[in-house]
């Protein structure tokens, strides 16, 4: 649940001293092709997931000091 992650990061930032960094790493969100291929399984929703830009803004609002974006979705580059 993304909201839980934002809440935890906000709490960490408020409780830790400023000299201790709070970081986050995210993957790119699933693509329309992932959804069309049925890869989302139980994650399929009527409301589309937030895009990377929305996630990054939410993380910034949570107070993180550094964000790393993993440059592919969790469905890409999987070895069978």
C-alpha positions as CSV (number, residue, x, y, z in Angstrom):
1,X,0.0,0.0,0.0
2,X,1.7,3.2,-1.2
3,X,0.0,5.4,1.5
4,X,1.4,3.2,4.3
5,X,4.9,3.7,2.8
6,X,4.4,7.5,2.7
7,X,3.2,7.5,6.3
8,X,6.2,5.5,7.5
9,X,8.6,7.8,5.6
10,X,6.9,10.9,7.1
11,X,7.2,9.4,10.6
12,X,10.8,8.5,10.1
13,X,11.6,12.0,8.8
14,X,9.9,13.6,11.8
15,X,11.5,11.4,14.3
16,X,15.1,11.2,13.0
17,X,17.6,14.1,13.4
18,X,18.2,16.0,10.1
19,X,21.8,14.6,9.8
20,X,20.3,11.1,9.3
21,X,19.0,10.8,5.7
22,X,15.7,9.1,4.8
23,X,15.8,7.5,1.4
24,X,13.3,5.7,-0.9
25,X,13.6,3.5,-3.9
26,X,10.7,2.9,-6.4
27,X,10.2,1.1,-9.6
28,X,8.5,2.5,-12.6
29,X,4.7,1.8,-12.4
30,X,3.2,-1.0,-14.6
31,X,2.5,0.0,-18.2
32,X,-0.7,-0.3,-20.2
33,X,0.9,-3.2,-22.0
34,X,1.4,-5.0,-18.6
35,X,-2.3,-4.5,-17.8
36,X,-3.4,-5.6,-21.3
37,X,-1.2,-8.8,-21.0
38,X,-3.0,-9.6,-17.7
39,X,0.2,-9.3,-15.7
40,X,-1.3,-7.2,-12.9
41,X,-3.3,-10.2,-11.5
42,X,-4.8,-9.2,-8.1
43,X,-3.4,-5.7,-8.5
44,X,-5.8,-4.9,-11.3
45,X,-8.0,-2.0,-10.2
46,X,-10.5,0.3,-11.7
47,X,-8.5,3.2,-10.6
48,X,-5.1,3.3,-12.4
49,X,-2.0,3.3,-10.2
50,X,-0.2,6.6,-9.7
51,X,2.4,7.3,-12.3
52,X,6.1,7.8,-11.4
53,X,5.8,11.6,-11.3
54,X,2.9,11.3,-8.8
55,X,4.9,8.8,-6.7
56,X,7.9,11.1,-6.6
57,X,5.9,14.1,-5.6
58,X,4.3,12.1,-2.8
59,X,7.8,10.9,-1.6
60,X,9.1,14.5,-1.7
61,X,6.0,15.6,0.4
62,X,6.9,12.8,2.8
63,X,10.2,14.4,3.5
64,X,12.7,12.0,2.0
65,X,16.2,13.2,1.3
66,X,17.0,11.0,-1.7
67,X,14.8,9.1,-4.2
68,X,16.2,6.3,-6.5
69,X,14.1,5.3,-9.4
70,X,14.7,1.7,-10.6
71,X,14.5,2.1,-14.4
72,X,12.1,-0.7,-15.2
73,X,8.8,-2.2,-14.1
74,X,8.8,-5.3,-12.0
75,X,7.6,-7.3,-15.0
76,X,10.6,-6.3,-17.2
77,X,13.8,-8.2,-17.6
78,X,12.5,-11.3,-15.8
79,X,14.4,-14.5,-16.4
80,X,12.2,-17.6,-16.8
